[in-house]
Amino acid sequence: MKVSLHRAMLQYGGGLLLHTASSGPIGGLDTLYLKLERGPHAGIGEVRINIAYLNGISPETCLGQALSVIDGLNWSMEPAAIQAELAGMAGVIAPVRMLVDIALHDLIAREKGITVLELLGGKAGSPLRYATNQTLFISSTERLLAQAETYVNRGFRDLKVRVGGGDFAEDVARLAALRQRFGDAVKLAIDANGSWDGAQATQNLQTLARFGLAYVEQPVAPGDWDMLNRLSEKSSLPLMLDESVAGSSDIDAIVAAGGRLWAHLKLVKLGGLAASLSAATRLAAADIPFMIGQMNEGAVATAAALHLSCATQPRFAELYGADGLENDAAAGLAYRDGHVEGPATTGLGLEFDASKTHLVKELEA
């Protein structure tokens, strides 16, 4: 096995600026890639590491642990055995688990001559295509409407509006402008990224009811499940949890809520495809609506979430992350007609161009 770790800073074109209540403005996506080569096959993993606003983990910590885990794994074993070894390693942070987990899934599927979708239990021959939302980041009303127009013209009718970065009255005005411009031709949701306290959330949810939102994501900060349950009992709008969903105990709490709380599953929070598939399976069995989503990420991480979505068929999907990247190191995804599409070949189906990255470490076992 030849193992190489790469790093790149991915950039969006078209003047798109990532800006949420929790992140502030983001200039680019600091990304790690793991490439595993065995014989004629190569598997690629990816994780974005400048997301301390989500998980409190610095890019330097992610990089340091990725290097440590790469040095610690026995790469001379079969890939499935390496998966088991990784699962048994204590203290590995979720982003690093995701990085290695995706690369191993991609490699194993390519060696078997199947898609990652099939490896996850999906049907052979299934189209690798899923409807996705698009996010409208915090901006002026004029810019927000222009961006929404662009998405709608491209066939995207599911829009999520980032709120909580300033005056709530301005958030309401932007939602009103969207409804006035598009009426019911678009599905609207909002994401407060935990920016409200309990009293604000109660009042704001009442104000927002008139917009017919598909859901309100993370109205309050994670940690207080009693407050979330009280809010869900009073709210006429569904509550979708994101930052609150970081492990199996959080899935337990959502299942216990009996459908009043929904879940946004992200590979980077749960630690990759295997853990996310387990969470999705539990939620589906309990008949609880969930979303398969992602951070703003490159094509490899997006493709992994796409394959998982096709395998688990969530009610919602947030797979816009690679749309519009100018210097992605992987190619093969396409966005059109409100969907993201990937090649139904083997593995994740993408081609990786290492020349667009910086080599961090390389070893052979």
C-alpha positions in Angstrom: 0.0 0.0 0.0 1.2 3.5 -0.9 -0.2 6.1 1.4 0.0 9.9 0.8 -1.5 12.9 2.6 -2.2 16.0 0.7 -3.4 19.5 1.6 -5.1 22.3 -0.5 -7.1 25.5 0.0 -10.2 25.3 -2.2 -11.8 28.5 -3.4 -15.2 29.3 -4.8 -15.7 31.5 -7.9 -18.4 34.0 -8.7 -17.8 36.1 -5.6 -19.5 33.6 -3.3 -18.7 34.3 0.4 -19.4 31.7 3.0 -20.9 33.5 6.0 -23.0 32.1 8.8 -23.8 33.2 12.3 -21.3 30.7 13.8 -18.5 30.9 11.3 -18.3 34.5 10.2 -16.9 35.1 6.7 -14.8 32.2 5.4 -12.3 32.8 2.6 -11.6 29.2 1.5 -11.8 25.5 2.4 -8.6 24.1 4.1 -8.8 20.5 2.9 -6.9 17.3 3.6 -6.9 14.4 1.1 -5.7 10.9 1.8 -4.8 8.7 -1.2 -4.5 4.9 -0.8 -2.9 3.1 -3.7 -2.9 -0.7 -3.9 -2.0 -2.4 -7.2 -4.1 -0.8 -10.0 -6.6 0.8 -7.6 -6.6 4.0 -5.6 -9.0 5.3 -3.0 -9.4 8.9 -2.0 -10.6 10.4 1.3 -11.2 14.1 2.1 -12.0 16.2 5.1 -12.2 20.0 5.5 -10.3 21.1 8.6 -11.0 24.9 9.1 -14.3 24.2 10.9 -13.4 25.0 14.5 -16.6 27.0 14.7 -18.5 23.7 14.4 -16.3 21.3 16.4 -13.8 23.4 18.3 -10.9 21.5 16.6 -8.2 23.6 15.0 -6.7 22.8 11.6 -3.4 22.2 13.2 -4.9 19.6 15.6 -6.6 17.8 12.7 -3.4 17.7 10.7 -1.3 16.5 13.6 -3.7 13.7 14.4 -4.1 12.7 10.8 -0.3 12.3 10.6 -0.3 10.3 13.8 -3.1 8.0 12.7 -1.4 7.4 9.3 1.8 6.5 11.1 -0.1 4.2 13.5 -2.2 2.1 11.2 -0.9 -1.1 9.7 -1.2 -0.4 6.0 0.1 -3.8 5.0 -3.2 -5.4 6.0 -6.2 -5.9 3.8 -8.3 -2.7 3.6 -11.3 -4.3 5.5 -8.9 -5.2 8.3 -7.6 -1.6 8.4 -11.2 -0.5 8.8 -11.5 -2.7 11.8 -8.2 -1.4 13.2 -9.4 2.2 12.8 -12.7 1.4 14.5 -10.8 0.0 17.5 -8.5 3.0 17.9 -9.5 5.2 20.9 -9.3 9.0 20.8 -9.4 9.5 17.1 -11.3 12.7 16.3 -14.2 12.5 14.0 -12.7 14.5 11.1 -9.7 12.2 10.9 -11.9 9.1 11.1 -13.9 10.6 8.2 -10.7 11.1 6.1 -9.5 7.6 6.5 -13.0 6.0 6.4 -13.9 7.5 3.0 -10.5 6.6 1.5 -11.0 2.9 2.6 -14.6 2.8 1.4 -13.5 4.2 -2.0 -10.6 1.7 -2.3 -12.6 -1.4 -1.2 -15.4 -0.6 -3.6 -13.0 0.0 -6.5 -11.2 -3.3 -5.8 -14.6 -5.1 -5.7 -15.7 -3.3 -9.0 -18.7 -1.7 -7.4 -19.8 1.7 -6.3 -19.6 2.9 -2.7 -23.4 3.1 -2.8 -23.5 -0.7 -3.3 -20.9 -1.1 -0.6 -23.3 0.8 1.8 -26.2 -1.6 0.9 -27.7 0.4 -2.0 -29.0 -1.3 -5.1 -26.6 -2.1 -8.0 -27.3 0.1 -11.0 -29.0 2.8 -9.0 -28.5 6.3 -10.4 -26.0 8.4 -8.5 -28.2 11.5 -8.5 -30.0 13.2 -5.6 -31.9 16.4 -5.2 -30.1 18.9 -3.0 -30.8 22.3 -1.4 -28.7 25.4 -1.9 -27.7 27.8 0.9 -28.2 31.5 0.9 -25.5 32.9 3.2 -25.7 36.0 5.3 -25.6 39.0 3.0 -27.6 42.0 1.9 -31.2 41.4 0.7 -30.2 42.5 -2.8 -27.3 40.0 -3.0 -29.4 37.3 -1.4 -32.2 37.7 -4.0 -29.7 37.7 -6.8 -28.1 34.5 -5.6 -31.5 32.9 -5.1 -32.5 33.9 -8.7 -29.3 32.2 -9.9 -30.1 29.0 -8.1 -33.8 28.9 -9.1 -32.8 29.5 -12.8 -30.5 26.4 -12.5 -33.4 24.3 -11.2 -32.8 24.5 -7.5 -36.1 25.0 -5.6 -35.0 24.0 -2.1 -33.3 27.0 -0.4 -31.9 27.3 3.1 -31.4 30.8 4.5 -28.7 31.5 7.0 -29.9 33.7 9.8 -28.8 34.9 13.3 -25.9 37.0 12.2 -27.5 40.3 13.1 -30.9 41.9 13.6 -33.7 39.4 13.5 -35.9 41.9 11.8 -33.5 41.9 8.9 -33.7 38.1 8.7 -37.5 38.4 8.6 -37.3 41.0 5.9 -35.1 38.8 3.7 -37.5 35.9 4.1 -40.4 38.1 3.2 -38.5 39.3 0.1 -37.9 35.7 -0.9 -41.5 34.8 -0.5 -42.6 37.9 -2.4 -40.3 37.1 -5.2 -40.8 33.4 -5.6 -44.0 32.6 -3.7 -44.5 28.9 -3.1 -42.4 28.0 -6.1 -39.5 27.4 -3.7 -39.2 25.5 -0.4 -37.6 27.6 2.3 -35.8 26.6 5.5 -33.6 28.6 7.8 -30.5 27.8 9.9 -29.8 29.9 13.0 -26.6 28.0 13.8 -27.5 28.1 17.5 -27.5 31.9 17.7 -30.7 32.3 19.7 -31.3 31.8 23.4 -34.4 30.0 24.7 -36.6 33.1 25.0 -35.5 34.5 21.6 -36.1 31.1 20.0 -39.7 30.9 21.4 -40.6 34.3 20.1 -38.8 34.0 16.8 -40.4 30.7 16.0 -43.8 32.2 16.4 -42.9 35.1 14.1 -41.5 32.7 11.5 -44.6 30.5 11.3 -46.2 32.6 8.6 -43.4 31.8 6.1 -44.3 28.1 5.9 -40.7 27.0 6.5 -39.8 23.3 5.9 -37.8 23.4 9.1 -35.8 25.6 11.4 -32.3 24.3 11.9 -30.4 24.6 15.2 -32.4 27.4 16.8 -30.3 27.3 20.0 -26.8 26.2 20.9 -26.3 22.4 21.5 -26.3 20.9 24.9 -29.7 21.6 26.5 -31.9 18.8 25.4 -34.7 19.8 27.8 -34.9 23.3 26.1 -34.9 21.7 22.7 -37.7 19.4 23.7 -39.7 22.3 25.1 -39.2 24.3 22.0 -40.3 21.4 19.8 -43.5 21.0 21.8 -44.5 24.6 21.3 -43.3 25.2 17.8 -45.5 24.8 14.7 -42.4 24.6 12.6 -40.2 21.4 12.6 -36.8 21.7 14.4 -33.8 20.2 12.6 -30.7 19.7 14.7 -27.2 20.0 13.3 -24.6 21.1 15.8 -26.5 19.0 18.4 -25.8 15.8 16.5 -22.3 14.6 17.1 -22.6 11.0 18.3 -24.7 8.0 19.1 -26.0 9.5 22.4 -27.4 12.4 20.4 -29.2 10.0 18.1 -30.6 8.4 21.3 -32.0 11.8 22.4 -33.6 12.5 19.0 -35.2 9.0 18.8 -36.5 9.6 22.4 -38.2 12.8 21.3 -40.5 10.7 19.1 -40.3 12.7 15.9 -40.5 16.2 17.3 -36.8 16.7 16.6 -35.2 16.0 13.3 -31.5 15.3 12.6 -28.9 16.7 10.2 -26.2 14.0 9.8 -22.8 15.0 8.6 -19.8 12.7 8.1 -17.4 15.2 9.6 -19.4 15.2 12.9 -20.0 11.4 13.1 -16.7 10.2 11.8 -17.3 9.0 8.3 -19.6 6.8 6.2 -19.9 3.8 8.5 -21.0 5.8 11.6 -23.3 8.0 9.5 -24.9 4.9 7.9 -25.6 3.5 11.3 -27.2 6.7 12.5 -29.4 7.0 9.4 -30.5 3.4 9.8 -31.6 4.0 13.3 -33.5 7.2 12.5 -35.2 5.5 9.5 -36.3 2.6 11.7 -37.8 5.1 14.2 -39.5 7.0 11.3 -37.7 10.2 12.1 -37.0 12.6 9.2 -33.4 13.3 8.7 -31.0 15.1 6.4 -27.7 13.9 4.9 -25.6 16.9 4.7 -22.1 18.3 4.7 -20.0 21.4 5.3 -18.9 23.4 2.3 -16.5 20.7 1.1 -14.9 19.5 -2.0 -16.0 16.8 -4.5 -14.7 13.8 -2.6 -16.5 14.5 0.6 -19.6 15.6 -1.3 -19.5 12.4 -3.4 -19.3 10.3 -0.2 -22.4 12.1 1.2 -24.1 11.6 -2.2 -23.5 7.8 -2.2 -24.8 7.7 1.4 -27.9 9.7 0.4 -28.6 7.3 -2.5 -28.3 4.4 -0.1 -30.4 5.8 2.8 -32.9 8.0 0.9 -33.2 10.8 3.4 -36.1 13.3 3.3 -33.7 16.1 2.9 -30.2 16.4 1.4 -27.6 19.2 1.6 -25.0 18.3 -1.0 -24.2 21.7 -2.5 -20.7 21.9 -1.1 -18.6 21.3 -4.2 -20.8 23.5 -6.4 -18.7 26.4 -7.9 -15.3 25.4 -6.6 -12.6 26.7 -9.0 -9.6 24.5 -7.9 -11.1 21.3 -6.7 -8.5 18.5 -6.7 -11.2 15.9 -7.7 -13.4 15.9 -10.7 -16.6 14.1 -11.7 -19.5 15.7 -9.9 -22.1 17.8 -11.8 -24.9 20.1 -10.5 -27.9 20.6 -12.7 -31.7 20.6 -12.5 -31.7 20.9 -8.7 -29.6 17.7 -8.3 -26.0 16.7 -7.8 -24.8 13.8 -10.0 -21.8 11.5 -9.9 -20.4 8.8 -12.1 -21.8 5.3 -11.6 -18.5 3.6 -12.2 -16.6 2.1 -9.2 -15.8 3.5 -5.8 -16.8 7.2 -5.5 -16.2 7.5 -9.3 -14.0 10.6 -9.1 -10.6 11.4 -10.6 -8.0 12.9 -8.2 -5.4 15.4 -9.4 -2.6 15.5 -6.9 -0.9 18.4 -8.8 -3.6 20.7 -7.4 -2.5 19.9 -3.8 0.6 20.1 -1.6 2.1 16.8 -0.6 2.3 16.6 3.2 3.5 13.0 3.8 4.1 9.8 1.8 4.8 6.2 2.9 4.7 2.7 1.7 3.9 -0.5 3.5 
